[in-house]
Amino acid sequence: MAGDRLSTRQLNRATLARQLLLERSDMPVFDAVQHLVGMQAQEPLDPYTALWSRLADFNPDDLGKLVIDRHVVRIVAMRGTVHLLTADDCLELRPLMQGVLDKELKNHRDHRPHLAGVDLDPVIAHTRQRLSEQPHTMAQLREALAAAFPEHDAAALAYAMRNHMALVQLPPRGVWGKTSQLRYATADDWLGRPLSDSPSRESMVLRYLAAFGPAVTADVAAWSRLTGLREVVEHVQPQLRTFTDERGRTIVDLPDAPRPDPDVSAPPRFLPEYDNVLLSHKDRSRIISDDDRRVAGVIAPFKGHVLYDGFWLGAWSIERTYGTATLAIEHARRLAPSAEAEIGDEGTSLLRLHAPDADSHNVRFVLVSG
């Protein structure tokens, strides 16, 4: 039976609280990555901006050390995209996502024709042996597969290995201040432990709610891209509390999860280009309205995102010229001077993270047509 009604603003504040975006948390970096069930990381340094916006006194070197010491890893997982996960979550969640990656490979426009009828078992065995000897870049893997299986398309085989095998992207890739070619090893070799052979969808759903709830089943599916989750949610239903949203949908949540007053203040926050708080609900209106999504589609590609009063405001990017770092904030709604001042203060702090060596830091607001 449906329970209390939650407005969009209540959903917003509840999700922001769990995402550590209402106020910066004293949580250690490792605990934050674990609590958030990983972080979108197809842009290698996005998690640093994401954690800076969530944690008090965040030091990028703390996250870099976790990557180097193998406590967290970068691997393809939810939605078939690269995520930064704790080692335990890598071993637990990556097997759950295999069906997503199988479907993605089956539907791949370029590689599908070259993989039709190909027995991939010997390719997997060969790749596993090569990677156990030393990490490979994708170019090296394609070259090795071309030599071993000349009758097949090497690029398609290499991409198939990305989907069929749990391949970790190795540091210094993803380490603050470092650059390198992207090299791969298998997760079990890198972590010294095997992938879980009995991963729990029920546990995954409960952890999703702790980080992204309240939610409906379609939201969990949007975050993970898994199908068949209705039965899983029904199975854990006795552990949950039920609400309705403004559309009359039944929405579920953990009983003791934070659901702040909808009028609680939400400070400005700067998010990276890819952040799961913007990507992990079927109905994203708790953070960004449909109208604003259309605006974002025009101004936000390859830029970060700005939240104001908890909701999407616009996009940000950094321009560097002659010792000056300028944060450009593009927005489609006029801002009061007090709002500009509040956002500008937060933006200046962001510049100190990304451009600590600049002689001066400026913030520029750009009103754009929606």
Buried (B, 14 or more C-beta within 10 A) or exposed (E): EEEEEBEBBBBBBBBBBBBBBBBBBEBEBBEBBBBBBBBBBEBBBBBBBBBBBBBEEBBBEBBBBBBBEBBBBBBBBBBBBBBBBBBBBBBBBBBBBBEBBEBBBEEBEEBEEBBEEBEBEEBBEBBBEBBEEEBBBBEBBBBBBBEBBEEBBBBBBBBBBBBBBBBBBBBBBBBBEBEEEBBBBBBBBBBEEEBBEEBEBEBBBBBBBBBBBBBBBBBBBBBBBBEEBEEBBEEBEEEBBBBBBEEEEEBBBBEEBBBBEBEEEBBBBBBBBBBBBBBBBEBBBBBBBEEBBEBBEEBBEEBBBBBBEBBBBBBBBBEEEEEBBBBBBBBBEEBEEEBBEBBBEBBBBBBEBBBEEBEEBBBEBEEEEE
